[in-house]
Amino acid sequence: MNPRGFLPWLLLPLVLIAVVLPINISAQTSPLRIVSYNVWNGFGEKPEPRRERWRIWMAARSPDVVALQELNAFTPGQLEAEAKSWGHQHSVLLKEDGFPTALTSRTPITEVRRIRDGMHHGLLHGKIRGIHFYVIHFHPSHHARRIEEAQLLKNEIKSLAEPDPRVVLVGDFNGFSPDDQAHYETDPELVPFFKMLDQKYPESKNLSAGRLDYGGIAEILNAGFVDLAVRFRPSAAPFVGTFPTELRREENLGTDRRIDYIFVSPNLASSAQYATVIRDTLTARLSDHYPLVAELEVPSN
């Protein structure tokens, strides 16, 4: 037998490695950790020690993407300095007036858009690791305006050039989810609380015909978006609120409710590893909202 006849068989494993290896590299995934936090009035109220404790908490979470709301009086430079304290070199601020939102990231933020027309606080967009992030802060006291904002958001997403874009909606939606309706119907204090607010502030329309309204969040759910907190909600705790916390316990802010969310488009749902609201003695004093965290497993490149 000719020994050289073995050469193709010896080379075959090397050929297979050369062919397969690039495919495996391109298919590699890594975690994308998301934190959403409404920090309450840009730390203008009760600033210390909560602001420094908040920085320490943020760094300990080791987030890849952070969505922030209520960065009142912040400048881009201040946001940049804060972001570096939790390891982020990239940051975008929606605006410098009113109630700004922001996005910070460990990796570059591209395709930044700041949308203010029709949005009470504005809408911030940025693309990170191939995913479109929208930072939300809907109207705080008018159910019909929230529905309009949700519709504008849906139209904005439809305008994206990609045929099936991967999208994350994250932030303070200020509205109620149909998934929580059973819980709210057992709360005898919430409707009277909002009735009092609507009577006190004529421009407010929290209630719709005297009832809680679920229209804003229903618009998001009807568009196919997945509520990660609901998806990973333990059966023993079917409801976990995000507002208010103990930080403002001396004020009448109504009973516990869930108004902060992380939604993902259907094509991202299977990549979600976990999501939860962090409620503990520390986060109860960092802001008047509890933070949300989630992790997706997405392509590394």
Secondary structure as a PSIPRED ss2 file (coil, helix, strand):
# PSIPRED VFORMAT (PSIPRED V4.0)

   1 M C   1.000  0.000  0.000
   2 N C   1.000  0.000  0.000
   3 P H   0.000  1.000  0.000
   4 R H   0.000  1.000  0.000
   5 G H   0.000  1.000  0.000
   6 F H   0.000  1.000  0.000
   7 L H   0.000  1.000  0.000
   8 P H   0.000  1.000  0.000
   9 W H   0.000  1.000  0.000
  10 L H   0.000  1.000  0.000
  11 L H   0.000  1.000  0.000
  12 L H   0.000  1.000  0.000
  13 P H   0.000  1.000  0.000
  14 L H   0.000  1.000  0.000
  15 V H   0.000  1.000  0.000
  16 L H   0.000  1.000  0.000
  17 I H   0.000  1.000  0.000
  18 A H   0.000  1.000  0.000
  19 V H   0.000  1.000  0.000
  20 V H   0.000  1.000  0.000
  21 L H   0.000  1.000  0.000
  22 P H   0.000  1.000  0.000
  23 I H   0.000  1.000  0.000
  24 N H   0.000  1.000  0.000
  25 I H   0.000  1.000  0.000
  26 S H   0.000  1.000  0.000
  27 A C   1.000  0.000  0.000
  28 Q C   1.000  0.000  0.000
  29 T E   0.000  0.000  1.000
  30 S E   0.000  0.000  1.000
  31 P E   0.000  0.000  1.000
  32 L E   0.000  0.000  1.000
  33 R E   0.000  0.000  1.000
  34 I E   0.000  0.000  1.000
  35 V E   0.000  0.000  1.000
  36 S E   0.000  0.000  1.000
  37 Y E   0.000  0.000  1.000
  38 N E   0.000  0.000  1.000
  39 V C   1.000  0.000  0.000
  40 W C   1.000  0.000  0.000
  41 N H   0.000  1.000  0.000
  42 G H   0.000  1.000  0.000
  43 F H   0.000  1.000  0.000
  44 G C   1.000  0.000  0.000
  45 E C   1.000  0.000  0.000
  46 K C   1.000  0.000  0.000
  47 P C   1.000  0.000  0.000
  48 E C   1.000  0.000  0.000
  49 P C   1.000  0.000  0.000
  50 R H   0.000  1.000  0.000
  51 R H   0.000  1.000  0.000
  52 E H   0.000  1.000  0.000
  53 R H   0.000  1.000  0.000
  54 W H   0.000  1.000  0.000
  55 R H   0.000  1.000  0.000
  56 I H   0.000  1.000  0.000
  57 W H   0.000  1.000  0.000
  58 M H   0.000  1.000  0.000
  59 A H   0.000  1.000  0.000
  60 A H   0.000  1.000  0.000
  61 R H   0.000  1.000  0.000
  62 S C   1.000  0.000  0.000
  63 P C   1.000  0.000  0.000
  64 D C   1.000  0.000  0.000
  65 V E   0.000  0.000  1.000
  66 V E   0.000  0.000  1.000
  67 A E   0.000  0.000  1.000
  68 L E   0.000  0.000  1.000
  69 Q E   0.000  0.000  1.000
  70 E C   1.000  0.000  0.000
  71 L C   1.000  0.000  0.000
  72 N C   1.000  0.000  0.000
  73 A C   1.000  0.000  0.000
  74 F C   1.000  0.000  0.000
  75 T C   1.000  0.000  0.000
  76 P H   0.000  1.000  0.000
  77 G H   0.000  1.000  0.000
  78 Q H   0.000  1.000  0.000
  79 L H   0.000  1.000  0.000
  80 E H   0.000  1.000  0.000
  81 A H   0.000  1.000  0.000
  82 E H   0.000  1.000  0.000
  83 A H   0.000  1.000  0.000
  84 K H   0.000  1.000  0.000
  85 S H   0.000  1.000  0.000
  86 W C   1.000  0.000  0.000
  87 G C   1.000  0.000  0.000
  88 H C   1.000  0.000  0.000
  89 Q C   1.000  0.000  0.000
  90 H E   0.000  0.000  1.000
  91 S E   0.000  0.000  1.000
  92 V E   0.000  0.000  1.000
  93 L E   0.000  0.000  1.000
  94 L C   1.000  0.000  0.000
  95 K C   1.000  0.000  0.000
  96 E C   1.000  0.000  0.000
  97 D C   1.000  0.000  0.000
  98 G C   1.000  0.000  0.000
  99 F C   1.000  0.000  0.000
 100 P C   1.000  0.000  0.000
 101 T E   0.000  0.000  1.000
 102 A E   0.000  0.000  1.000
 103 L E   0.000  0.000  1.000
 104 T E   0.000  0.000  1.000
 105 S E   0.000  0.000  1.000
 106 R C   1.000  0.000  0.000
 107 T C   1.000  0.000  0.000
 108 P C   1.000  0.000  0.000
 109 I C   1.000  0.000  0.000
 110 T E   0.000  0.000  1.000
 111 E E   0.000  0.000  1.000
 112 V E   0.000  0.000  1.000
 113 R E   0.000  0.000  1.000
 114 R E   0.000  0.000  1.000
 115 I E   0.000  0.000  1.000
 116 R C   1.000  0.000  0.000
 117 D C   1.000  0.000  0.000
 118 G C   1.000  0.000  0.000
 119 M C   1.000  0.000  0.000
 120 H C   1.000  0.000  0.000
 121 H C   1.000  0.000  0.000
 122 G C   1.000  0.000  0.000
 123 L E   0.000  0.000  1.000
 124 L E   0.000  0.000  1.000
 125 H E   0.000  0.000  1.000
 126 G E   0.000  0.000  1.000
 127 K E   0.000  0.000  1.000
 128 I E   0.000  0.000  1.000
 129 R C   1.000  0.000  0.000
 130 G C   1.000  0.000  0.000
 131 I E   0.000  0.000  1.000
 132 H E   0.000  0.000  1.000
 133 F E   0.000  0.000  1.000
 134 Y E   0.000  0.000  1.000
 135 V E   0.000  0.000  1.000
 136 I E   0.000  0.000  1.000
 137 H E   0.000  0.000  1.000
 138 F C   1.000  0.000  0.000
 139 H C   1.000  0.000  0.000
 140 P C   1.000  0.000  0.000
 141 S C   1.000  0.000  0.000
 142 H E   0.000  0.000  1.000
 143 H H   0.000  1.000  0.000
 144 A H   0.000  1.000  0.000
 145 R H   0.000  1.000  0.000
 146 R H   0.000  1.000  0.000
 147 I H   0.000  1.000  0.000
 148 E H   0.000  1.000  0.000
 149 E H   0.000  1.000  0.000
 150 A H   0.000  1.000  0.000
 151 Q H   0.000  1.000  0.000
 152 L H   0.000  1.000  0.000
 153 L H   0.000  1.000  0.000
 154 K H   0.000  1.000  0.000
 155 N H   0.000  1.000  0.000
 156 E H   0.000  1.000  0.000
 157 I H   0.000  1.000  0.000
 158 K H   0.000  1.000  0.000
 159 S C   1.000  0.000  0.000
 160 L C   1.000  0.000  0.000
 161 A C   1.000  0.000  0.000
 162 E C   1.000  0.000  0.000
 163 P C   1.000  0.000  0.000
 164 D C   1.000  0.000  0.000
 165 P C   1.000  0.000  0.000
 166 R C   1.000  0.000  0.000
 167 V E   0.000  0.000  1.000
 168 V E   0.000  0.000  1.000
 169 L E   0.000  0.000  1.000
 170 V E   0.000  0.000  1.000
 171 G E   0.000  0.000  1.000
 172 D E   0.000  0.000  1.000
 173 F C   1.000  0.000  0.000
 174 N C   1.000  0.000  0.000
 175 G C   1.000  0.000  0.000
 176 F C   1.000  0.000  0.000
 177 S C   1.000  0.000  0.000
 178 P H   0.000  1.000  0.000
 179 D H   0.000  1.000  0.000
 180 D H   0.000  1.000  0.000
 181 Q H   0.000  1.000  0.000
 182 A H   0.000  1.000  0.000
 183 H H   0.000  1.000  0.000
 184 Y H   0.000  1.000  0.000
 185 E C   1.000  0.000  0.000
 186 T C   1.000  0.000  0.000
 187 D C   1.000  0.000  0.000
 188 P C   1.000  0.000  0.000
 189 E C   1.000  0.000  0.000
 190 L H   0.000  1.000  0.000
 191 V H   0.000  1.000  0.000
 192 P H   0.000  1.000  0.000
 193 F H   0.000  1.000  0.000
 194 F H   0.000  1.000  0.000
 195 K H   0.000  1.000  0.000
 196 M H   0.000  1.000  0.000
 197 L H   0.000  1.000  0.000
 198 D H   0.000  1.000  0.000
 199 Q H   0.000  1.000  0.000
 200 K H   0.000  1.000  0.000
 201 Y C   1.000  0.000  0.000
 202 P C   1.000  0.000  0.000
 203 E C   1.000  0.000  0.000
 204 S C   1.000  0.000  0.000
 205 K E   0.000  0.000  1.000
 206 N C   1.000  0.000  0.000
 207 L C   1.000  0.000  0.000
 208 S E   0.000  0.000  1.000
 209 A C   1.000  0.000  0.000
 210 G C   1.000  0.000  0.000
 211 R E   0.000  0.000  1.000
 212 L C   1.000  0.000  0.000
 213 D C   1.000  0.000  0.000
 214 Y C   1.000  0.000  0.000
 215 G H   0.000  1.000  0.000
 216 G H   0.000  1.000  0.000
 217 I H   0.000  1.000  0.000
 218 A H   0.000  1.000  0.000
 219 E H   0.000  1.000  0.000
 220 I H   0.000  1.000  0.000
 221 L H   0.000  1.000  0.000
 222 N H   0.000  1.000  0.000
 223 A C   1.000  0.000  0.000
 224 G C   1.000  0.000  0.000
 225 F C   1.000  0.000  0.000
 226 V E   0.000  0.000  1.000
 227 D E   0.000  0.000  1.000
 228 L H   0.000  1.000  0.000
 229 A H   0.000  1.000  0.000
 230 V H   0.000  1.000  0.000
 231 R H   0.000  1.000  0.000
 232 F C   1.000  0.000  0.000
 233 R C   1.000  0.000  0.000
 234 P C   1.000  0.000  0.000
 235 S C   1.000  0.000  0.000
 236 A C   1.000  0.000  0.000
 237 A C   1.000  0.000  0.000
 238 P C   1.000  0.000  0.000
 239 F C   1.000  0.000  0.000
 240 V C   1.000  0.000  0.000
 241 G C   1.000  0.000  0.000
 242 T C   1.000  0.000  0.000
 243 F E   0.000  0.000  1.000
 244 P C   1.000  0.000  0.000
 245 T C   1.000  0.000  0.000
 246 E H   0.000  1.000  0.000
 247 L H   0.000  1.000  0.000
 248 R H   0.000  1.000  0.000
 249 R C   1.000  0.000  0.000
 250 E C   1.000  0.000  0.000
 251 E C   1.000  0.000  0.000
 252 N C   1.000  0.000  0.000
 253 L C   1.000  0.000  0.000
 254 G C   1.000  0.000  0.000
 255 T C   1.000  0.000  0.000
 256 D C   1.000  0.000  0.000
 257 R E   0.000  0.000  1.000
 258 R C   1.000  0.000  0.000
 259 I C   1.000  0.000  0.000
 260 D E   0.000  0.000  1.000
 261 Y E   0.000  0.000  1.000
 262 I E   0.000  0.000  1.000
 263 F E   0.000  0.000  1.000
 264 V E   0.000  0.000  1.000
 265 S C   1.000  0.000  0.000
 266 P H   0.000  1.000  0.000
 267 N H   0.000  1.000  0.000
 268 L H   0.000  1.000  0.000
 269 A H   0.000  1.000  0.000
 270 S C   1.000  0.000  0.000
 271 S C   1.000  0.000  0.000
 272 A E   0.000  0.000  1.000
 273 Q E   0.000  0.000  1.000
 274 Y E   0.000  0.000  1.000
 275 A E   0.000  0.000  1.000
 276 T E   0.000  0.000  1.000
 277 V E   0.000  0.000  1.000
 278 I C   1.000  0.000  0.000
 279 R C   1.000  0.000  0.000
 280 D C   1.000  0.000  0.000
 281 T C   1.000  0.000  0.000
 282 L C   1.000  0.000  0.000
 283 T H   0.000  1.000  0.000
 284 A H   0.000  1.000  0.000
 285 R H   0.000  1.000  0.000
 286 L H   0.000  1.000  0.000
 287 S C   1.000  0.000  0.000
 288 D C   1.000  0.000  0.000
 289 H C   1.000  0.000  0.000
 290 Y C   1.000  0.000  0.000
 291 P C   1.000  0.000  0.000
 292 L E   0.000  0.000  1.000
 293 V E   0.000  0.000  1.000
 294 A E   0.000  0.000  1.000
 295 E E   0.000  0.000  1.000
 296 L E   0.000  0.000  1.000
 297 E E   0.000  0.000  1.000
 298 V E   0.000  0.000  1.000
 299 P E   0.000  0.000  1.000
 300 S C   1.000  0.000  0.000
 301 N C   1.000  0.000  0.000
